[in-house]
Amino acid sequence: MLKFMKVFTDDDRFLKVTLDDKQKEDVNMCMILDQIEEEGRQKGIQVLSDLITILMKQGKTEELQRAAQDRTYCEQLLKDYQLL
């Protein structure tokens, strides 16, 4: 199924999905999307954690508070610190 999806979509990311033997037998698009979504969520948490750590170490609590309230500013900080 994953190889089919790679060929069908011309997207190699389907080959990076890891499934155990049981899941491989019963794989469906929902399972694949759930795993990809969870990986994205974990990546997002890690990036925000990295930003918080950097700002705290630099004593930039006002910037941290603003980033928590202003998504555009938060995204700019993530770019400025090369976390995106």
C-alpha positions, 0 to 999 in steps of 0.5 A: 500500500505504501509503495502504491501511494508513493507511486500514485502521488510521486511522494517519497514520504509514504516510504518513511512511514513505519508500521509493524508487521500486523499494521502492514497487513491491515494498513489503510489511509487513515492509519497512514495519515494518523501516523504522519499527523502525530509525527508532525505534532511531535515535530511542532512540539519540539520546535516550540520547546527549542524556541522557549529554551533559547528565549529563556536562556537569553532572558527574553521573557517579553518576547516569549510572552508575545510569541505565545500570544501572537502567532505571526511573531512566533513564526518570525522568531522561529525563522529568525532562530532557524528553527523552521 
